[in-house]
Amino acid sequence: MAHSAHLEQTIAAQIEFTGVGLHSGAPVTMRLLPAPAGSGIVFRRTDLDNFEIPATGRNVAKVSYATSLMRQGVLISTTEHLLSALIGMGVDNVIVELDNLELPILDGSALPYVEAFLEAGIRTQRRRRETIRVLRPVEVREGNKFIGVYPGEGYRIQYAIDFPAPIGQQTAFVDLAAETYGTAIAAARTFGYKADEKRLRDMGLIRGAGPENAIILGQNGPENGPLRFVDEYVRHKVLDLIGDLALAGRRIEGHVVAERAGHAMHTALVSRLIKDRSAWELAHVPVQDEPAEEKHAAPLHGAQVGAHALAGI
């Protein structure tokens, strides 16, 4: 992240989004506010007396189709896309205000967030950034599903999926330290099978889903193509994983390998990692050239990121 990789960052100005929740279908207004160094990512329910829920592993609610947070019975649902964008773009501290229980799904990807961060600006703060440096392997297995995190430089992710036709098998390799989130991951959208729609709606899910915010898969492929990437499905799983692992509370320094995993396994890995204090240490990102004063950073990945990411659409 250029010269300021070792310092914490927040957004330079307030950002507002409106939309509907993917699962609830409920309208929601969400505001992101700059936050002080050291405060992390905190959600605030403005409809419930500004009740706050920090985005940490101890507040993860029962997880299935989305990653939700709960504290003292108060729920915040479908947090993974926003958390992914924050981690992917190096935003450490932000207050997320929303007036309903579920975040807006927007276009089903993290691209609207990335573009909004770049437009508002990302501000460097006067505090050294800490990472969770993995010291030894931590793994979660469940049948043929698997996820593990291992010691290694940077933040690398290898993800393999195996879905019914027309998706099949796909694998992605991403190095977040290479600052490729905005171009390689952010634009990948959530997806679902048309054949599952009735069953999911009967369960009270995907009430806000539609062709404008999800890839709808028929027997022969996307009904609302074209895809933004040939391997958009696995890239979206990487997007989700980055968001779910954000619940560790800090960016991870290590290598993550996932096969056929999902939200429940992603968050199980966070819980197992955080509980095993011998498996990691808090580490400072190495200092390169210390800036003399707090400054408004230029967009981290160059303002052209939106155009690059959209070029494949």
N, C-alpha and C positions, 0 to 999 in steps of 0.2 A: 504494500500500500504506500508506495513511494517513500518519502522521508519520514512520514509520521506513523509507520507501522507499529512502533513501540509505544505510541501514546493512544489513550482512549479517545473516542469520537462520539459526537451527537449530531443531530440534524441542526442546521443553522436557523431554521424557521419552522413555524407550525404548518402542518400539512393536513388537509381534510379529505376524506373519502366518504362517498355514500353508495349504498348498494343493498343487496339482499344476501342473507345467509344461504350457503349451499344446501344445507340440510333442513333448516327451519323454514326457509323461504321468507323470513321476517325482514322487514326493512331495517336498516341500521345506518347510523352516522358514526364515523370514527375519526378522531383527531389524534395526530401524533404531535407531541410537544417535546421540545428540547429538554434534557434532564441533566442534572449535575453529574460530574465525574464520580464514579464509584457507585452510582445508584442502580445500574443494570437496566433491564427491561421490566417495566411494571405496568400491568393492565389495571384500568380503573373503570368501574361501572358507574357512569354518571346518573343512570336511572335508579341506582340503589345507594344514594348518599355518598357517592364517590368511593365505594368499597374497593379496596385495592388487593390485587393478587399478583405477587411477583412471579415472573416466568422462570420458575425453578422446578427441578425434579420432584421435590416434596409436595408440590401442588398439582401433580398430574392426576387427572381423573381417570375413570375407567375408559379405556380407549378401544375403539373398533375402526370406524370409518374415518375418523378425524381425531386430531389431538386436542384434548380439552383440559382446562385447568379448573380446579375447584378448591375453595377455601371456605370453611365454615358454612358449607351448603350453597355458596354462591358459585355459579358456573360461568366460564368463558370458553366458547367452543370454536373449533377450527382455527387454531392459532398458527398452524405450521407454515403457511405460505408467507405471512408477514415475518415470522421469526427467521425463516430461511433468508429472506431478502436482507434483513438487518445483519445477520451473521455474514452473509455473502458479500455485503458491501462495507463491512467493517464499522457498523454503527453499534456502539456498546451500550449507550445510555439513552433511553427514551421512555416517555410516559404515553401509554396508549389508552385514550379515553373512548369508550363506546357506550351507546345508549340502549343496547340490547345484548342478548347473551352470545350471539354468534358474529364473528367478523364477516365483513362483506367478501364475497367470492370474486368480485370484479370480473376479469376475463378468464379466471381459472388458473392463472399462472402468477408469478411474482414480478412480472415485467412492469405493471403499473406502479408498484412500489419503488422499483429501481429507478424508473424515470422520474418519479416524484422526488426521491432523495437527491438525484442529480440536479433537478431544477431548483430545489430549496437550498442546496449546498450542504456539505458535510463539514462540521467544525471540529478541529483538533482541540483536545482538552489537556490540562496540565496534570495528567496522572499517567503513570506507566501502566501499560496494558498487561494484564496477567492472562496466561493461558493455562489450560489443564494439560500438562505434559504427561503422556502415558508412559509408564515405566515398565509395565509387563502386560501380557495379553489378558483381556477380559472378553468372554464369549457367552453367547446365548444360543442354544439349539432347541429346536422343536420339530421333530420329524425331519423332513428334508429342508426345513427352513433354518437359516443360520445368519448370525451377525456377530462380528468380533471387532475389537479395536486393539491395535498393536503399536509398540513404540516406533517412532520414525519422525523424520524431519517434515515440517510443513503440515498440511492438513489434506491428506489424499483419501479419495473414496473410490472404491471399486464396487460396482453394483451389478448383479446379474438377476434378470427376471425370466420367468417362464410362464406365460399366460396362454389361455386357450386362443385358438385362431380368432381373428386374423393377426394377433400380435406375435405369438410365439416367443422365441428366446432373443434377448438383447442384453448386451453388456456395455457399461459405460465406465470410463476412468476419468476422474477429475482431480486436479490439484488446485485447491482454493487459494493456496499461496501464490499461484500464478496470475491471480486477479482476473480470472476468466468467467466469474459467476455471471456478470451482466450479459455476456455474449453467448455463453455455452449452456447456461442452466435456466436463467430467469424466465425466459419466454415459454418454457415447456408447460403445457396445460394438463390439468387433471383429466381423467378419462373414465368412461364407464361403458358397459355393454347394454345395448338396447334391450336385450333379452332379460336383463336383471331389473329393468326399470320398475315394473309393477311390484315385484317382491320388495324392493327397497322402499318404494313409496308406501307400501302397506306397513312397513316397519317404522314409518314416520321419518324416513331419511330422504335425501335429495329433492326436497320440495322446492328448492330454489334453482335446481339444475336445468340447463337448457343448452341449445347449440351455441349460445353466445358466451358460455363460460365453461364448457367441457367438450372434450372430444367424444362424440356419440358413436359407438362402434356397432355396425351391423355385421351381418355374416361375411360380407365381402370387403370390409374396411370401414374407414370413417364415413359417416353419413354427412358430416359437415366439414369435409376436407377443403383445401389440402393441409397436410401436416406442416408444422413450422420447422421440424427436423425429421429426417428419416427415422431416427430412433427417439422420437419425442417421448414415448412411453417410459423408457428407462431413465431418460433425463428428468422426467417429472418425479420419478421415485427418488432420484438423487436430491432433487429440490425438497421433497418431503423430509428426507433423512436429515438434511442440513438443518431444517427447521426443528425437527424433533430433538436432535442432539444439542440444539441451542439451550434446551432445558437443563443441561449440565451447569448452566449459569455463566460459562465462559467459552470462548472458542477452544476447540480441542487441538492439541499438537500431537499428531499420530496418524496412523493409517487405519481406515475403516474398510472392512470387507463385508458385504451383505449379499445373501443369495435368497431369493424368494421371500424376503422379509416384508414387514409392513409396520404400521404405526405402533401396534402393540409390542412388537419385538424391538423396534427402535427405542421406545421409552423404557422397555425392560433393560436394555443395555445401559441407558442413562442411570437407572436406579442401581444396577449392579456395580457400575463404575464408581458412582458417588459413594456408595456404602463401603467399598473396598479401598480404604485410605492408603494401603500399601501399593496400589496399582498406579498411582499418579502423584504428581506434585504440582503445586502452583509455581509457575515460572514466568519470568518477565521476557517479553520479546526482546531480542538483542537490539541494543542501541546502534544506529548507524550515525547519522549526523543530527545532533540534538537541535531542534529549532530554538531560536532565542526567545520567542514569545508565542503565545497562543495566536493562531491565525486562522482565517477562513480558508479552508483548503479548496483548491480547484477540484472539480468533479474527479473522483478517484480513478475512474476507468476511461476518462475522456468523454466528452459530451456525445461522441458519436456512438456510444454503446447502444442507445435505443435504435438507431438506424441499422447498426450491425445486426442486432438481435431480430429486427423485423425483416431483414433482407431475405430470410428464408421463408417468410410467410407466403 
